[in-house]
Structure formats: C-alpha cells, structure tokens
Amino acid sequence: MLLESIGQRLAEELNIRPQQVSAAVTLLDEGATVPFISRYRKEVTGALDDTQLRNLEERLRYLREMEDRRDSILKSIEEQGKLTTELKRDILTADTKTRLEDLYLPYKKKRRTKGQVAIEAGLEPLAERLLQDPTLTPESEATGFINAEQGVEDTKAALDGAKYILMERFAEDANLLAKLRQFLKQEATLSVRVIPGKEAEGSKFADYFEHDEALKSVPSHRALAILRGRNEGILGFSLVTQAELADKQAGSPCEAMIAGHFRLKNESRAADRWLAEVVKWTWRIKLLTHLETELVGQLRESAEEGAIKVFADNLKDLLLSAPAGAKNTMGLDPGLRTGVKVAVVDSTGKVLDHSTIYCTPPQNKFAESEAVLRVMIAKHGVQLIAIGNGTGSRETDKFVGDMLKKINPALDANQKVQKIMVNEAGASVYSASELAAKEFPDLDVTIRGAVSIARRLQDPLAELVKIEPKSIGVGQYQHDVNQSQLARSLDAVVEDCVNSVGVDLNTASVPLLSRISGLNSTLANNIVAFRDENGAFTSRKELAKVPRLGAKTFEQAAGFLRIMNGSNPLDASAVHPESYPLVNNIAKQFGKDIGSLVGDHAFLTSVNAEQFVSEQAGLITVKDILSELEKPGRDPRPEFRFAEFQEGVEKISDLKPNMVLEGVITNVAAFGAFVDIGVHQDGLVHISALSDSYIKDPRDVVKAGDIVKVKVMEVDSERKRIGLSMRLSDDANEKAAEQANRGGQRNNGPKRGGGQNRTSFGDKQPQGQGAMAGALAAALSNAKKK
C-alpha cells in the first residue's frame, strides 16, 4: 500500500480531507509535536485539534506497521517461489493485520506437522481422490497407500494421514477463516463458569460463576474482570453458539459452514462419512481453539482500549482540575499511629516549615496539636489547609474543622483559613522517588508527602506531572492492560494538558518543563540550570542561550513557555514569537504600543482580522492571535471549588438510606461514576442514576474532580459497598422494595444490548437501581483503595 493510499484510508476513517492528512503526516514526520501542530499550524492542517491528531498518529502507526508486515510477507512467499498473481493481489488489498496473517498462514514456517509427514509419506493423492470423488470407498482406496517404510502400517494409518492433510488445508483457507471469524463475532456467546472447588476462594467473581453473554456486547470492564478471573484460576470460559448452549450434544454450526465452503454434502456416499469426520476434526481440533484464542484476544484488545480511554479521560480531568492558586498553603498527610505530617509552602510552593502532630487515635493530643498548627498558621500567613484523603483523614479533617471554628471568627473575610480534602493518590510514590529526594534531600519521606499534598492543591497539574501517570489512581484494571499502549496514551494526555495550560518559564520544575512541546528531561534540566546560574529569564529570546536548545526546539516550545513581567508583554501570552511581527504590524497600523494593545477588549474586537491576512498568517491564525491578546495566557482550567463533607459522617456505618451528601467524583467508568463522600470508601453512582434523562456515556454528565450532591441508596458495610444516586428525587426505600419484589433474581442467560435501565452486568434494573447490583462486584473491588 502506497503512502497515498494510507493517507486516503486515514482520511476516510477520521472523516477529514486527504490534504489535512498529508499535511499532518508531513509535520509529524518532521518532528513536530501534536500540541504544536494543533496550536500553531491550524492553517496547514485545516484546524485539526489535538484529539484528531492523536487518533491520526495512532492509526498512522498501525498502518505503517501493517505495511512493513505486508512487505515482509510478500518477500517470504516470493522466496519460497509460491507467490502467484492472485495471492499477491490478495495480500496487497488486505486491509487488516488479521487478513494478512490469514493469507500468510499456509506459507508460514512452522514445525513439522502431521499433515506434512503424511504428504511426505505419499498420502496427498489419497486425500485428493476422496475429496474430489466421495463415491470412492475410503478403506479400498487406502489399501494402495500402505507403506511400512514410510510409517503407513495399515489402511487406518493411511486414512488418518489423509485426514490430517485435508484438515490442515481446510484450516489454512483464508476466506474460510474470514467467514468463521465474522460468524462467531456476531453469533458467539461467551460462556463463563467457575472452576469446581474455587467458589469460596473466588467469591469476588461470584457474578460470573454462571454467566453467558453475547460476545459482541461484552463491555470492556466486564471482559477484563472475566479475564482476570481466568488468570487467577477462578473462572473458565469458552465460545459457544446459541444452538450449542441450548443443546450441548448439538454440533457446531461452524462445521456446516466448513462443509459448505468446500461444497461437501452428506448424500450417503461411500466417503461422505469420512469427509464429515474431517470437517468435524478440522473444527474441533484445528479451528475452534485457534479462533477462540484470537477472538478472546481481540476482546481483550478492545477492552484494554476502552479501559485505557477511561483512564486517559479521567487523568485529563484530574490534571486540568481547578488550581487553588498562589496562596500560602499547609499540607497535612494524615496518619494514625505515626501521627499527621505537616508542611507549609509559600505561594510558589517553597517549603517554609514542617512538623508532626498527633491529633488522631490512639494519641489524640488535641491541645498540643492545635497549638503547633496555630503557630504555623500565624507565622506563615496560611490561607489554605490541604488534607490528604487517606487513612486518618476524617479524624484529621474534624480536628482541623474544630480548630478553624475558633480561629476564623476573629479574622477578616480575606484572612479566613479554608480546609480542603485533597486526593492524595500517588503522593507516597512521589515522596519516595529519586526526584523528591533530589528536590528535598533534607526532608523525611513522610514530610515530602505533606509537601506534595499542599502543592497539588495550589496547582494540581504542576505537582501531578512529577508522578508516573499510572500511580495517580484514576484508572481501573490498569495492570491488566497493554502497558506500552497505556504509557503512550497517558503520556500523550499529560503532554496535551501541560501545553494547553502553558508554564511559567521562571518557576516551572524540570518534570513540568520536560512535558512541554519539543523539550525532554535533558533540555528541561539545562533550562533550570541556566536559570539558576543566570537568574530569571527576561525574554523568550534568551532560550537560545540554553545549551543544546536549537532553533527547531525553540520553534516547538516557545509558545508554551510564559515569562511574566518580562521585557516583551507578548512573552506572557500564547502568541508564538514567529507571530510577533504580525502583532507589531497591528499595533503600528493603529498607532498603539504592544503594552496597551494587550488586554484591550474593545479595540481588539473591532479589528478586522482579514485586513492582516498574509502568506505567513492566514485568517485562522490572525483570529487566534487577536483572541489571545484579549486574555493573554488564559488558563483553560475551571474556577476553584471544593466539597464540604458532612460532619458526623466519617465511616460507612454512619451512612443511612436517603441521606443527601456532597462529594467529589474520583473516577468515571463506562458503567457509572465513583464518588468520595468522606467515608474512606468511594460510592458508586450507576449510569442509570446519573441523570433523569437517558445518557450513553457517564462523561456526558460528570468528570473526575466534579463536586456533586448524591443520595445514599444502599449500604453494605460488610462488603464496603455504597450505592448512590445523583437523582435526588429517588427514594431508597422504594428501590429496596422493588428489588425485594423481584426476589433478587438474576438472569444469567445470554444478554443482548444493555440499555439505560441495565446494570453493567446487563441485568434489568428499575431506574436508579444499579449501584448495588452486579456492577459493584466487578467494579468496586478495583476502585481506588484508601
């Protein structure tokens, strides 16, 4: 396939013009990054956004890998002298890697098979005769092929050898494989059963002990749960058809498909029974396991893609969650026996003070702890207190709340101290990392955790980039998916988020800078070293003095690096240096200086963008620049808000049906959203309880970091499961009665579809009822553990 045809296919798949594909591919091949292309090359690509470009980049990788494989296959078959015109045409027009491998199967080098041994023993003519003329009697024909020297001792051995020859021929027919594969994709049922004797050990997989579901409708989270159950030796599964499910003695429809493909009919002729055995063996010995493995593999790949997308979406929401801003902040890393670690950082994140207090059980030294915090708050002008949401968090939160009730009344409104619960996932990973040790060589690991908690309240993005994305804790089944694909996807999310916000060149850390378009860890270290040695940057042009930062890197990075209060006002904006002449021209035309131009909304909206279109800057670019000048360096993140957990609700046993609480969305999955309501265990709002109207994707309603009000619908303290609803009109008692009336019965038959009123296990549920049904069994056990 030529590059042009790859471009055409990408254009069709992504529903964009071939010219856009060609332009984007050229830029990517030249080393341009997705953030740079989507922000500063809109004219060239026809305004493709970062999502479209990421999809294009991923598909381009797949298609190019397929082209490499196609070339390798053609070369291999040609070297064998078996490349016919028809086969070459089929290989050149194959549109998937699977089709390519099907065509290559008969020519692939493999271990010596029984069919090959039979051919070497001279049994191929026997196989051909019986296949072409079923009126022949197999036993009679086989007598002429007995050859003890070749290991063919009798007619049975001869017929078995002929059978293996035909079985391998049938099983390697690419068109037959395509038919069977498509049939099973549409009609097969994934039949799951518990391994006998594993019921108690695998109780967490109880919902799958006897579970049948159409293969094509198995959602990603359910597929991964079943696969995990198999890997742990609890579950077994197979692909069966409806006919086989209804009658285990029935033959597979696939056998009839194989016979039909080779025009074999049972007309009671002498060889028909023998040929029927060949077909049966072909399916059961050669093809069933092969196709089952392949289709389950495809199910896994699809499920992994779904899980990775959920992880990536949640990570993006978390990274782009609202920053509390540049305020002096106290971070508390809660603990019980070892106490609560305290760190105070200034508005730039610099550590000012640290300590340990014992305001939680078993010490409960409230007075001493309060005295320590009061001194630190007064001394450093603390405005915010960030409390990690791990073990001991509710006890710590209550203690701080009681303290602030005493402190705040005596303070002016702008001096009052606020406490906010912060998701501390990954803080311990960061605090024990080489990066943290380098940043805080004199601080204990536990204090570093408190610093991280404080900083992630000030600016979640700047702090979370220091942690490996997989450790942030917003994904499910993350250890079950393709790790390289997961890493690639999450790294792309981090890169896109960092560049969408931009960074302050004079305060950004090495990890933050290394995520900027065109930069890497080496260049980021060089920038920080140059800054430390020469002082703050006053102009983007000074980047040229940084070792190893050349013109190409400058082009990719400069627009995302901000310099506040520098020599050029444009350096604090997202206007790229390459467009400075255009801005100067606009200012000159209207007799203004750059400083007065920036932020002048009335003037900028009156400018006719078409007047400044040139070969260097098209209309899209000019409009982008004018928009940026209105609000230079605008932050795309939302305004900061925080949830208030209800006092007295600190553990699952405190929850009561119909209680309405405020919480924070911590994770969004295909079947619903998890909410932290302050009891050390996230509750689940099933997709059917997220909205009064039908929704297909939970992310249409909520995203990680959202503050929401929920109603408690069901509580299972023993299994630590909480069912919630965002439909505050729902009544927990009515739902419990409805469930009781249904007798708690589940339908384990094959499920088709899965509309709004179904749980993630496909079971029918009344509106708003799904939180404690099957979804919890697979989902909650993989939610964020606290």
C-alpha positions in Angstrom: 0.0 0.0 0.0 1.5 3.4 -1.0 1.6 6.3 1.3 -1.1 8.0 -0.8 -3.4 5.0 0.0 -2.6 5.2 3.7 -3.5 8.9 3.6 -6.7 8.1 1.8 -7.7 5.5 4.3 -6.9 7.8 7.2 -9.0 10.5 5.7 -11.9 8.1 5.4 -11.6 6.7 8.9 -11.2 10.1 10.6 -13.7 11.9 8.3 -11.2 14.6 7.2 -9.8 15.7 3.9 -6.8 13.9 2.4 -4.9 17.2 2.2 -5.3 17.5 6.0 -3.9 14.0 6.5 -1.0 14.7 4.2 -0.1 18.0 6.0 -0.4 16.5 9.4 1.7 13.4 8.5 4.4 15.6 7.0 4.6 17.7 10.1 4.7 14.7 12.4 7.4 13.1 10.3 9.4 16.3 10.5 9.4 16.0 14.3 6.6 18.5 15.2 4.6 17.6 18.3 0.8 17.2 18.4 0.4 20.3 20.8 2.5 22.5 18.5 0.6 21.4 15.3 -2.8 21.7 16.9 -2.0 25.2 18.3 0.3 26.8 15.8 -0.3 25.0 12.5 -4.0 25.2 12.2 -3.7 26.9 8.8 -1.6 24.0 7.4 -3.8 21.1 8.8 -7.2 22.8 8.3 -7.6 23.3 12.1 -7.2 19.6 13.2 -7.4 19.5 17.0 -5.3 17.5 19.4 -7.8 14.7 19.7 -8.0 14.3 15.9 -4.2 14.4 15.6 -3.7 11.8 18.4 -6.1 9.5 16.6 -4.3 10.1 13.3 -0.9 9.5 14.9 -2.1 6.2 16.4 -3.7 4.9 13.2 -0.7 6.0 11.2 1.5 3.9 13.4 -0.8 0.9 12.9 -1.0 1.2 9.1 2.7 1.7 8.8 3.4 -1.4 10.9 0.9 -3.3 8.6 2.8 -2.1 5.5 6.1 -3.3 7.0 4.4 -6.7 7.7 2.9 -6.8 4.2 6.3 -6.3 2.6 7.8 -9.0 4.8 5.1 -11.5 3.9 5.4 -10.8 0.2 9.2 -11.3 0.3 8.9 -14.5 2.3 6.4 -16.1 -0.1 8.3 -14.9 -3.1 11.5 -16.5 -1.8 9.6 -19.8 -1.5 8.6 -19.5 -5.2 4.9 -19.7 -4.3 3.7 -16.1 -4.9 1.0 -16.3 -7.6 -0.6 -13.2 -9.2 -3.9 -13.9 -7.4 -2.2 -14.3 -4.0 -0.1 -11.1 -4.5 -3.3 -9.2 -5.3 -5.0 -10.6 -2.1 -2.0 -9.6 0.0 -1.8 -6.1 -1.5 -5.5 -5.5 -0.9 -5.7 -6.9 2.6 -7.0 -4.2 4.9 -6.2 -5.6 8.4 -3.2 -7.4 10.0 -5.5 -10.3 10.7 -6.3 -10.8 7.0 -2.6 -10.6 6.2 -1.8 -13.3 8.7 -4.6 -15.5 7.3 -3.2 -15.3 3.8 0.3 -16.0 5.1 -0.7 -18.9 7.2 -0.1 -21.7 4.6 3.3 -20.3 3.8 4.5 -19.5 7.3 7.5 -21.5 8.5 6.3 -23.9 11.2 7.2 -27.1 13.0 6.8 -30.3 11.0 3.1 -31.1 11.2 1.2 -34.4 10.9 -0.1 -33.2 7.6 3.4 -32.6 6.3 4.5 -36.0 7.5 1.5 -37.5 5.7 2.4 -35.7 2.5 6.0 -36.9 2.7 4.6 -40.4 3.1 2.8 -40.0 -0.2 -0.7 -39.8 1.1 -1.7 -36.5 -0.6 -3.1 -38.3 -3.7 -5.4 -40.3 -1.4 -6.7 -37.2 0.3 -7.3 -35.6 -3.2 -9.2 -38.6 -4.5 -11.6 -38.9 -1.6 -12.2 -35.1 -1.6 -12.9 -35.0 -5.3 -14.9 -38.2 -5.6 -16.9 -39.1 -2.4 -18.3 -42.2 -4.2 -15.0 -43.9 -3.6 -14.7 -46.2 -0.6 -12.0 -44.9 1.7 -10.8 -48.3 3.0 -10.5 -49.7 -0.5 -8.6 -46.6 -1.8 -6.3 -46.6 1.3 -5.0 -50.1 0.7 -2.9 -48.9 -2.2 -1.1 -46.4 0.0 0.1 -48.8 2.8 3.9 -48.4 3.1 5.5 -49.7 6.2 8.8 -47.9 5.3 7.0 -44.6 5.5 5.2 -45.5 8.7 1.9 -46.2 7.0 1.2 -49.6 8.5 -2.4 -50.2 7.5 -5.5 -48.5 6.0 -6.3 -46.7 9.2 -2.9 -45.0 9.3 -3.3 -44.1 5.6 -6.8 -42.6 6.1 -5.6 -40.8 9.3 -2.7 -39.2 7.3 -5.1 -38.2 4.5 -7.4 -36.7 7.1 -4.6 -34.6 8.6 -3.7 -33.3 5.1 -7.2 -32.1 4.5 -7.6 -30.7 8.0 -4.6 -28.5 7.6 -5.7 -27.4 4.1 -9.1 -26.5 5.4 -7.8 -24.8 8.5 -5.4 -22.6 6.4 -8.0 -21.3 3.9 -8.1 -17.5 4.4 -11.6 -17.0 3.1 -13.0 -19.7 5.3 -11.3 -18.2 8.3 -12.8 -14.8 7.5 -16.3 -16.3 7.3 -16.0 -18.2 10.5 -14.5 -15.3 12.3 -17.2 -12.9 11.2 -19.9 -15.5 12.2 -18.5 -16.0 15.7 -18.1 -12.3 16.2 -21.8 -11.8 15.6 -23.3 -15.0 17.0 -20.9 -16.5 19.6 -21.7 -16.4 23.3 -19.0 -16.1 25.9 -19.9 -18.8 28.4 -18.2 -18.4 31.8 -18.2 -20.9 34.6 -16.5 -21.2 37.9 -13.7 -23.8 38.2 -15.2 -26.5 40.5 -14.0 -26.1 44.1 -13.0 -22.4 43.6 -16.3 -20.9 44.7 -15.1 -19.8 48.2 -11.7 -18.6 47.0 -13.1 -16.6 44.1 -16.1 -15.1 45.8 -15.3 -11.7 44.4 -16.1 -13.2 40.9 -19.4 -14.7 42.1 -21.3 -12.8 39.4 -19.5 -14.8 36.8 -19.8 -18.2 38.2 -22.6 -19.0 35.7 -22.6 -16.2 33.2 -23.5 -16.3 29.4 -23.3 -13.2 27.3 -23.2 -12.4 23.6 -19.5 -11.9 22.7 -20.2 -8.8 20.7 -21.9 -7.0 23.6 -19.4 -7.7 26.4 -18.3 -4.2 27.7 -14.6 -3.6 28.5 -14.8 -3.6 32.3 -16.7 -6.9 32.3 -14.3 -8.5 29.8 -11.3 -7.5 31.9 -13.0 -8.8 35.1 -13.6 -12.2 33.4 -10.1 -12.4 32.1 -8.7 -11.5 35.5 -10.8 -14.3 37.0 -9.4 -16.8 34.5 -5.8 -15.6 35.1 -6.4 -16.2 38.9 -7.6 -19.7 38.2 -11.2 -19.0 39.4 -13.1 -18.9 36.1 -13.0 -20.8 32.8 -14.8 -19.8 29.6 -15.5 -20.9 26.1 -17.1 -19.6 23.0 -20.3 -21.4 22.1 -23.2 -20.7 19.7 -26.9 -20.4 20.7 -27.5 -23.9 19.4 -24.7 -25.4 21.5 -25.9 -23.5 24.5 -29.4 -24.9 24.1 -28.2 -28.5 23.4 -24.7 -29.4 24.5 -24.8 -32.5 22.2 -25.5 -30.5 19.1 -22.8 -30.0 16.6 -21.5 -26.5 15.9 -22.9 -24.5 13.0 -19.3 -23.8 12.1 -18.9 -27.4 11.0 -21.7 -26.9 8.5 -20.0 -23.7 7.3 -16.7 -25.6 6.7 -18.5 -28.3 4.8 -20.4 -25.7 2.7 -17.3 -23.8 2.0 -15.7 -26.8 0.3 -19.0 -28.0 -1.2 -19.2 -31.1 0.9 -22.6 -32.7 1.3 -23.7 -35.9 3.1 -25.5 -37.8 0.4 -24.8 -41.2 2.0 -21.9 -41.8 -0.5 -19.1 -44.1 0.5 -16.7 -41.3 1.6 -19.2 -38.9 2.9 -19.0 -40.1 6.5 -15.2 -40.0 6.4 -15.3 -36.4 5.0 -17.7 -35.4 7.7 -15.2 -36.6 10.2 -12.5 -34.5 8.5 -14.8 -31.5 8.9 -15.6 -32.3 12.5 -11.9 -32.7 13.4 -10.9 -29.5 11.4 -13.3 -27.5 13.6 -12.7 -29.1 17.0 -9.0 -29.7 16.7 -7.7 -27.1 14.4 -10.0 -24.1 14.3 -12.0 -23.9 17.5 -9.1 -23.2 19.8 -7.4 -21.0 17.2 -10.4 -18.8 16.6 -11.4 -18.8 20.3 -7.9 -17.6 21.3 -7.9 -15.0 18.5 -11.4 -13.6 19.3 -10.8 -13.5 23.0 -7.5 -11.8 22.2 -9.5 -9.2 20.2 -12.0 -8.9 23.0 -9.1 -8.2 25.4 -7.6 -5.6 23.0 -10.9 -3.9 22.6 -11.5 -4.0 26.4 -8.0 -2.7 27.0 -8.6 0.2 24.6 -11.8 1.0 26.5 -10.0 0.9 29.9 -7.1 2.9 28.6 -9.5 5.6 27.2 -11.3 5.7 30.6 -8.0 6.1 32.4 -6.8 8.8 29.9 -10.1 10.8 30.2 -10.0 10.7 34.0 -6.4 11.6 34.1 -7.1 14.6 31.8 -9.9 15.8 34.0 -7.7 15.4 37.1 -4.8 17.2 35.6 -7.0 20.1 34.4 -8.9 20.4 37.7 -9.1 23.8 39.1 -6.0 25.2 40.9 -6.5 26.9 44.3 -3.8 29.4 43.2 -0.8 31.1 44.6 -1.6 31.1 48.3 0.4 30.1 51.3 -0.8 26.5 52.0 -0.5 24.0 54.7 -0.4 20.3 53.7 -1.5 17.6 56.1 -0.6 14.0 55.4 -2.9 12.1 57.8 -1.9 9.0 59.8 -3.0 7.3 62.9 -0.2 5.6 65.0 2.6 7.6 63.3 0.8 11.0 63.5 -0.1 13.6 61.0 2.8 15.1 58.9 2.6 18.9 58.4 4.3 21.0 55.8 3.7 24.7 54.9 4.6 26.1 51.5 4.5 29.6 50.2 2.6 30.8 47.2 5.3 29.5 44.9 5.5 26.1 46.5 8.7 26.7 48.5 8.8 24.8 51.8 8.6 27.2 54.8 8.1 24.9 57.7 7.2 21.3 58.7 6.3 19.3 61.8 4.4 16.2 63.0 1.3 16.4 65.2 -0.7 13.7 66.9 -4.3 14.7 66.7 -5.6 11.2 65.7 -6.1 7.9 67.6 -4.5 6.5 69.6 -2.6 9.6 70.9 -5.4 12.2 70.4 -3.2 15.0 71.6 -5.6 17.7 70.5 -4.4 20.7 72.6 -0.7 20.2 71.7 -1.5 19.6 68.0 -3.7 22.7 67.9 -1.0 24.8 69.4 1.5 23.7 66.8 -0.8 24.5 63.9 -1.9 27.8 65.3 1.7 29.0 65.5 2.5 27.8 61.9 -0.7 29.4 60.5 0.0 32.8 62.1 3.7 32.8 61.4 3.4 32.0 57.7 0.0 33.5 56.8 -1.5 30.2 55.8 -4.7 30.7 53.8 -5.4 27.1 52.8 -5.1 23.8 54.6 -4.9 20.7 52.3 -5.8 17.5 54.0 -4.9 14.2 52.3 -7.8 11.8 52.0 -6.0 8.6 53.2 -6.1 6.8 56.5 -7.0 9.1 59.3 -8.3 11.9 57.0 -11.7 12.2 58.5 -10.3 12.4 62.1 -7.8 15.0 60.9 -10.5 16.9 59.0 -12.7 17.0 62.1 -9.8 18.2 64.3 -8.9 21.0 61.8 -12.5 22.0 61.4 -13.0 22.3 65.2 -9.8 24.4 65.3 -10.9 26.7 62.5 -14.2 27.4 64.2 -12.1 29.0 66.9 -9.7 30.8 64.6 -11.8 32.2 61.8 -14.3 34.3 63.6 -11.5 36.6 64.8 -10.2 37.1 61.2 -11.2 39.4 58.4 -13.0 37.7 55.5 -9.9 37.8 53.3 -7.8 36.2 56.1 -10.0 33.3 56.9 -8.4 29.9 56.6 -10.1 27.2 54.4 -9.7 23.5 54.7 -10.0 21.3 51.6 -9.8 17.5 51.3 -7.3 16.6 48.6 -6.9 13.3 46.7 -3.5 12.1 47.8 -3.2 9.2 45.3 0.4 8.9 44.2 1.8 11.2 46.9 3.6 8.4 48.6 5.1 7.3 45.2 6.4 10.8 44.6 7.7 11.2 48.2 9.9 8.1 47.8 11.1 8.9 44.3 14.5 10.0 43.2 13.0 13.3 42.1 11.7 14.1 45.5 14.9 13.1 47.2 16.8 15.5 44.8 14.2 18.2 45.5 14.1 17.8 49.3 17.3 15.9 50.3 17.0 17.1 53.9 13.3 16.2 54.4 11.9 12.9 55.6 9.9 10.9 53.1 6.7 11.4 55.0 7.1 15.2 55.1 7.7 15.2 51.3 4.2 13.6 51.1 2.7 16.5 53.0 4.5 19.0 50.7 3.1 17.2 47.7 -0.4 17.4 49.1 -0.1 21.1 49.7 1.3 21.8 46.3 -1.3 19.7 44.4 -4.0 21.9 45.9 -2.2 25.0 44.7 -1.7 23.7 41.2 -2.7 20.0 40.5 -1.1 19.9 37.1 2.3 21.2 38.2 2.5 18.7 41.0 0.9 15.6 39.4 3.3 15.7 36.4 6.0 14.6 38.9 4.2 11.3 39.4 4.1 8.4 36.9 0.6 8.7 35.5 -0.2 5.1 36.3 0.3 5.9 40.0 -2.2 8.7 40.2 -5.1 6.2 40.7 -7.8 7.2 38.3 -7.9 4.0 36.2 -9.3 0.5 36.5 -7.6 -2.8 35.6 -4.5 -0.7 34.8 -2.2 -3.6 35.5 -4.2 -5.9 33.2 -3.9 -3.8 30.0 -1.1 -3.4 27.5 1.5 -1.4 29.4 3.3 0.2 26.5 0.0 1.4 25.0 -1.2 2.6 28.4 2.0 4.6 28.9 1.9 6.1 25.4 -1.7 7.2 25.9 -1.2 8.6 29.4 2.0 10.4 28.3 0.0 12.0 25.4 -2.6 13.2 27.9 0.0 14.7 30.2 1.7 16.4 27.2 -1.6 17.8 25.9 -2.7 19.1 29.3 0.6 20.8 30.2 0.8 22.5 26.8 -2.9 23.6 26.9 -2.2 25.4 30.1 1.4 26.6 29.4 4.1 27.0 32.1 5.9 29.9 33.7 9.5 29.6 32.4 10.9 31.1 35.6 9.2 28.9 38.1 8.4 25.6 36.4 10.1 22.4 37.6 12.1 20.0 35.5 9.2 17.5 35.3 6.8 20.2 34.2 9.2 21.7 31.6 10.0 18.2 30.2 6.4 17.8 29.2 6.5 21.0 27.0 6.4 20.5 23.3 9.9 19.9 21.9 11.6 19.5 25.3 12.8 16.5 27.1 14.3 15.9 30.5 17.8 16.8 29.4 16.7 20.2 27.9 14.5 20.8 30.9 17.5 20.3 33.2 19.5 22.6 31.1 16.9 25.3 31.3 16.7 25.1 35.1 20.5 25.0 35.4 20.8 28.1 33.1 18.0 29.8 35.2 19.8 29.0 38.5 23.1 30.3 37.2 22.0 33.4 35.3 18.8 34.4 37.1 15.2 34.7 35.8 14.6 34.8 32.0 13.5 38.2 30.9 12.8 37.3 27.3 11.9 34.1 25.3 14.9 35.0 23.0 17.2 34.1 25.9 16.2 30.4 25.4 18.7 30.4 22.5 21.5 30.6 25.1 20.4 27.4 26.8 22.8 24.6 25.9 21.5 22.2 23.2 18.3 24.2 22.7 18.4 24.8 18.9 16.1 26.6 16.5 13.8 23.6 15.9 13.3 23.1 19.6 12.7 26.8 20.1 10.0 26.7 17.4 8.2 23.8 19.1 8.5 25.0 22.7 8.5 28.8 22.8 4.8 29.5 22.5 4.0 27.3 25.6 6.6 29.0 27.8 5.5 32.1 29.6 7.6 34.9 31.0 5.7 37.1 33.4 6.7 40.8 33.7 9.4 40.3 31.0 10.8 42.8 28.5 8.1 41.9 25.9 4.5 41.7 27.0 3.9 39.1 24.3 6.2 36.7 26.2 3.5 36.3 28.8 1.0 35.1 26.2 0.4 32.1 24.0 1.3 34.2 20.9 4.2 32.4 19.2 7.4 34.5 18.6 7.1 33.8 14.9 3.9 35.9 15.0 5.4 38.9 16.9 5.9 40.8 13.6 2.2 40.5 12.9 1.3 41.9 16.3 3.8 44.7 15.8 2.1 45.5 12.5 -1.3 45.6 14.0 0.0 48.0 16.8 1.7 50.2 14.2 -1.3 50.4 12.0 -3.4 51.8 14.8 -0.7 53.9 16.5 -0.6 51.8 19.6 2.3 50.2 21.6 2.3 46.5 22.4 1.7 47.0 26.1 -1.6 49.0 25.6 -2.7 46.5 22.9 -2.7 43.5 25.2 -6.0 43.1 27.1 -7.8 45.9 25.2 -11.0 44.0 24.6 -12.9 46.9 22.9 -10.1 47.6 20.4 -9.2 44.0 19.6 -12.8 43.0 18.9 -13.1 45.9 16.4 -10.0 44.8 14.4 -10.8 43.3 11.0 -8.8 40.1 11.0 -9.0 39.8 7.2 -7.0 43.0 6.9 -3.9 41.3 8.3 -4.0 38.0 6.4 -0.8 37.3 4.6 1.3 34.4 3.2 2.8 33.9 6.7 -0.5 34.1 8.6 -3.9 33.0 7.4 -7.3 34.1 8.8 -7.4 31.3 11.5 -4.1 32.4 12.8 -4.9 36.1 12.9 -8.2 35.4 14.7 -6.3 33.2 17.2 -3.8 35.9 17.9 -6.4 38.6 18.4 -8.3 36.3 20.8 -5.2 35.5 22.7 -4.3 39.2 23.0 -7.7 39.9 24.7 -6.9 37.5 27.5 -3.1 36.7 27.3 -2.0 33.5 28.9 -5.6 32.5 29.8 -5.9 29.3 31.9 -8.4 26.8 30.4 -9.0 25.3 33.8 -12.2 25.9 35.7 -12.7 28.1 38.8 -11.6 26.5 42.0 -14.3 25.0 44.2 -14.2 22.4 47.0 -16.6 19.9 48.5 -17.8 20.1 52.1 -18.1 16.6 53.7 -20.9 16.4 56.2 -19.9 16.4 59.8 -20.6 13.2 61.7 -20.4 11.1 58.5 -16.9 9.6 58.7 -17.4 5.9 58.1 -19.7 3.5 56.2 -21.7 2.8 59.3 -22.6 6.5 59.6 -24.5 6.3 56.2 -28.3 6.0 56.2 -30.6 5.4 53.2 -31.9 8.7 51.6 -29.1 10.7 53.2 -28.0 13.6 50.9 -24.3 14.3 50.8 -21.8 16.4 48.9 -18.9 14.6 47.4 -16.1 14.6 44.7 -16.1 12.5 41.6 -12.9 10.4 41.8 -13.3 8.1 38.8 -15.6 7.7 35.9 -16.1 4.3 34.2 -18.3 3.1 31.4 -21.0 1.9 33.9 -21.0 5.0 36.2 -19.0 7.2 38.5 -17.3 6.8 41.8 -17.8 9.5 44.4 -15.7 10.2 47.5 -18.2 11.2 50.3 -15.7 11.2 53.1 -16.1 7.7 54.5 -12.8 6.1 53.2 -14.7 4.1 50.5 -16.0 5.5 47.3 -19.6 5.0 46.5 -20.9 4.2 43.0 -23.5 6.2 41.1 -24.6 3.8 38.4 -25.0 5.2 34.9 -28.8 4.8 35.2 -28.8 7.0 38.4 -26.6 9.9 37.0 -29.4 11.8 35.3 -33.2 11.9 34.9 -32.7 11.6 31.1 -31.0 8.9 29.1 -27.3 9.1 28.8 -24.9 6.8 26.8 -21.6 7.9 28.4 -21.2 8.9 32.1 -18.7 11.6 31.0 -21.6 13.4 29.3 -22.7 14.3 32.9 -19.7 14.1 35.2 -15.9 14.1 35.1 -13.2 13.4 37.7 -12.9 16.3 40.1 -16.6 17.5 39.9 -18.4 18.5 43.1 -21.8 16.7 43.2 -24.7 16.1 45.5 -25.7 12.5 45.9 -28.3 10.5 47.8 -27.5 7.3 49.6 -29.5 4.4 48.1 -27.9 1.3 49.5 -25.2 0.4 52.0 -23.4 -2.9 52.5 -21.0 -2.3 55.4 -19.7 -5.8 55.4 -18.6 -5.7 51.8 -17.8 -2.0 51.9 -20.2 -1.1 49.1 -22.1 2.1 48.8 -24.9 2.7 46.2 -25.6 6.4 45.4 -27.8 8.3 43.1 -27.5 11.8 41.7 -31.2 11.9 41.1 -32.2 13.4 44.4 -35.9 12.5 43.8 -35.1 8.8 44.0 -36.2 7.1 47.2 -34.0 4.4 48.7 -36.9 2.6 50.4 -39.0 2.4 47.2 -36.0 0.9 45.4 -35.4 -1.6 48.1 -39.0 -2.7 48.0 -38.8 -3.0 44.2 -35.7 -5.2 44.5 -37.4 -7.3 47.1 -40.4 -7.8 44.9 -38.1 -9.1 42.1 -36.8 -11.6 44.6 -33.2 -10.7 43.9 -33.3 -12.9 40.8 -30.7 -12.5 38.1 -31.0 -13.6 34.6 -27.9 -15.5 33.6 -29.0 -16.2 30.1 -27.2 -14.5 27.1 -27.6 -10.8 27.4 -28.3 -8.7 24.3 -27.8 -5.0 24.3 -27.8 -3.2 27.6 -30.0 -0.2 27.7 -30.3 2.6 30.2 -32.1 0.5 32.8 -29.5 -2.2 33.0 -26.5 -2.5 35.3 -23.1 -3.1 33.9 -23.8 -6.8 34.1 -26.7 -6.5 31.7 -29.3 -7.2 34.4 -32.6 -5.3 34.2 -33.0 -2.8 36.9 -35.6 -0.1 37.7 -34.5 3.4 37.1 -31.8 4.5 39.5 -31.3 1.0 41.0 -28.0 -0.4 39.8 -25.5 0.7 42.4 -25.6 -2.5 44.5 -26.2 -4.9 41.7 -23.7 -6.7 39.6 -21.7 -3.7 38.6 -20.3 -3.3 42.1 -18.9 -6.8 42.3 -16.6 -6.2 39.4 -16.1 -2.5 39.7 -15.8 -1.5 43.3 -13.1 -4.0 44.1 -11.0 -2.2 41.6 -11.8 1.3 42.6 -9.3 3.4 44.4 -8.4 1.8 47.7 -7.9 4.2 50.6 
